[in-house]
Amino acid sequence: MGTSAIVIGAGLGGLSTARVLSDHVDQVLVLERDRLPQEAVARPSVPQGRHAHVLLASGQRLLDSWFPGLADELAAGGAVRVPADPGFLSSSMSQPLLECTIRGLLSRQRPNVIISDETAVDGLLLENGRVVGVDVDGARHRADLVVACSGRHTRFLDQLAHLGFPAPRVSEVHIDVACGTCVVPRRPDDFTGALVVTVDDPVLGHRVGMMVPVEGDQWIITLASLHGDGPPDDPAAYEDFARSLPVPLIADALAQAEAVTPVMTYRMATSQRRHVEQLKRTPPGFVVLGDAICSFNPLHAQGMSSAALQARALGQAIARYGPSSPRLPRAFYMRAAKVIGLPWRIAARADAGTARPGP
Ligand SMILES: Cc1cc2nc3c(=O)[nH]c(=O)nc-3n(C[C@H](O)[C@H](O)[C@H](O)COP(=O)(O)OP(=O)(O)OC[C@H]3O[C@@H](n4cnc5c(N)ncnc54)[C@H](O)[C@@H]3O)c2cc1C
């Protein structure tokens, strides 16, 4: 029969995980509730895809090593090559283009991975204290290992808690991030060679702006505030918000070009970490990964790289113990905690410094 794994969710975390698992088990099945589009467009369950995304070098290196030809495929899809910066990706694109390109490479390069879209997982199957698969609309899919890459709002740990397993302690940092994003055309002579422009104004309640060059000769502009009112969705007021930043670049770009989208908003009240590494008891056959463990403040651009690093850590734990070992969940969670711990603490400390004093 061979070994098998199920990955719940086809976001960047799920795709990275499926790639890693394909080296360790015979069959990997990725189950995604959204319809997965052929083209690079934001999906209903990944609304953050509309907003500017930057991939840090650690994530880029892993994705390049897992998916040969990634940089060329991204370039063919219109990603913008930018001068290499040690901290950032050397090509810049929208999050949907990155996700869509990786999904295509995964399907073509790893024949033992099957991605099934429009397939929502309803719950985990438990037998004798171990997770043995998932339930989809009453149908039972069995596997040696189930990995939930189902994002920040994952419900699978709650299901386990209802079945008597301990729930992880949760750390939260109040960030009150409010983002407003629009897309504008990009002319060849716009800030030649720039990757992102970020400006942060602590005086005005930590306002931030960034412009990311993306496919289709466009800029994604994301303005944001921490603990502030957030950028308004009215275009004129949005430009005023950009004008309040200490550097006029973004406001000038908005004044000179007509936006091709309305202002799209997104709010996140807290960054959140589930301390799965502290769980005293967790069922064999199941782990969570990615935003499901740690959902960072998006302004630190850590989520995709952290998910890739966690996927690598899962591969290391499986190489040591095997996919169905009762020791695997704890071995993985301890490794994941090492990947997450430092960036989480750096971000949490920086974010705590932005908090407004209480009344
Ligand atoms: C505004 C914003 C900006 C960001 N900017 C950056 C950035 O610049 N750089 C960066 O690295 N990160 C950034 N991030 C974070 C980044 O988007 C995520 O960390 C990254 O996408 C990894 O997420 P994930 O795969 O764990 O979860 P998600 O992307 O949330 O994917 C979860 C998937 O699981 C599926 N799913 C959920 N439940 C089920 C179910 N029951 N059955 C089947 N499928 C299910 C969902 O449909 C979804 O496709 C940003 C986030 C936000 C909110």
The ligand as an ORCA input file, in Angstrom:
! r2SCAN-3c Opt
* xyz 0 1
  C      -2.174     41.643      4.981
  C      -1.131     40.547      5.026
  C       0.100     40.761      4.451
  C       1.090     39.780      4.522
  N       2.315     40.045      3.991
  C       3.267     39.092      4.063
  C       4.554     39.326      3.494
  O       4.856     40.414      2.988
  N       5.473     38.325      3.566
  C       5.190     37.111      4.151
  O       6.057     36.228      4.175
  N       3.982     36.868      4.681
  C       3.020     37.809      4.652
  N       1.780     37.537      5.180
  C       1.518     36.193      5.768
  C       1.283     35.138      4.684
  O       0.220     35.512      3.850
  C       1.001     33.761      5.314
  O       1.842     33.569      6.411
  C       1.274     32.652      4.304
  O       0.370     32.786      3.253
  C       1.228     31.207      4.855
  O      -0.040     30.929      5.245
  P      -0.629     29.436      5.407
  O      -0.426     28.632      4.179
  O      -0.164     28.894      6.693
  O      -2.177     29.798      5.564
  P      -3.168     30.451      4.499
  O      -2.464     31.217      3.448
  O      -4.212     31.137      5.302
  O      -3.790     29.184      3.770
  C      -4.677     28.319      4.434
  C      -5.391     27.480      3.389
  O      -6.130     26.448      4.040
  C      -7.383     26.316      3.388
  N      -8.310     25.707      4.354
  C      -8.655     26.181      5.583
  N      -9.530     25.319      6.172
  C      -9.706     24.301      5.296
  C     -10.483     23.108      5.333
  N     -11.263     22.809      6.396
  N     -10.456     22.261      4.278
  C      -9.683     22.549      3.187
  N      -8.927     23.684      3.090
  C      -8.943     24.531      4.142
  C      -7.747     27.754      3.022
  O      -8.731     27.795      2.015
  C      -6.382     28.299      2.565
  O      -6.167     28.049      1.196
  C       0.803     38.530      5.165
  C      -0.445     38.315      5.739
  C      -1.389     39.318      5.701
  C      -2.710     39.071      6.399
*
